[in-house]
Amino acid sequence: MKKEVPLSRPDIGDRERNAVMAVLNSRWLSLGPVVLNFEKKIAEYVGIKYAVAVNSGTSGLHLVVRSLGLPPGDEVITTPFSFVASANCLLFERVRPVFVDIDPLTLNMDCSNLENKINGKTRGILPVHVFGHPADMASIMKIASEHGLTVIEDACEAFGSEYNGKKAGSESDVAVFAFYPNKQITTGEGGVILTNRQDLAGLCRSMRNQGRDAGSGWYDHERLGYNYRLDEMSAALGCAQLSRITEILAKRAAIAAKYNYKLKHIDGVIVPYVAPGIKMSWFVYVVRLAPGIDRDVVMQQLTEKGIGCRAYFQPIHLQPFYRQMFGYKPGDFPVTESVAATTLALPFHNNLSEEDIDYVVDTLGHILGKY
């Protein structure tokens, strides 16, 4: 019997609805007290001094790069295995993303190759915590310190994850989280910049609001800025979600554990690797298929059975405009390309039932049994 099992679904209850309605019944829909409260709570949760809420993780990354004042032609080292925004945010400011291939287990940047990419134009490192698995921040911060580089932590997929007991987003010069509906907590659309540097926080706060400084008049603009503000309704939703973060992370961990147990009996499926010292917050649940299995055919057959699925991620360097701009070609980052051809995101959200998990696992097992 065919079932419909969506790839993701936000976990919204009465607490969230009531919080949003309270804003709608107030005089403030934007530039009000709820955004300030959300920033305060996020900063306290991660253990960082300053939080600047924005309307998306992409906006946050852009503001961070711009606030660093990197001249066109400077370089920042990052990963080709990510959502494209982590590299695009550099191109927005004409900074060149320099890719380093990934570790085949964690799928994060391979720090053993990091120093080989550093040259006179290198100004920073932008690690991405892929699928919520923190990158090797100890190695990254050590290398950055030795070479005088800024670390921009793309933690958009890792809210609540920990690395050796430290929260993702707490170790770098500046970090960004995102709260799209499939993230651990959601504000609908939205994100936040976290930093202990008052200068960066102040610049980002100004630039998200059309370049106005604190205390300036509405038509006084100190610098080039943008409308990257988060509205009050979104912040209220975020506050309600954050108040449930322990419950939410426990739900996601339990579902991932069920998948791990049920999938380990199916030939051809490699369950997600979690390195020692890592506490995953589980953004998505992505398996890898064994060589010889046509992932795209498997996806098509899962879709026909009503099961949401997706290939996470396509290599950034092979996106058409990156190939055109930089001359990248297949084979440039072989680990990334090999991994990207085998990844398969399965349905994953807070309230996924065991019945749905069984349906997904049984259907996948039946499809793979034909190979």
PyMOL commands that set and color helices and strands:
alter all, ss='L'
color gray80, all
select helices_A, chain A and resi 14-24+33-46+57-67+85-91+111-113+115-117+130-132+137-147+198-207+232-242+245-263+295-304+316-318+320-326+334-340+354-368
alter helices_A, ss='H'
color red, helices_A
select strands_A, chain A and resi 50-54+75-78+96-99+122-126+150-154+162-163+166-167+174-178+191-195+269-270+278-279+285-289+343-346
alter strands_A, ss='S'
color yellow, strands_A
deselect
rebuild
show_as cartoon
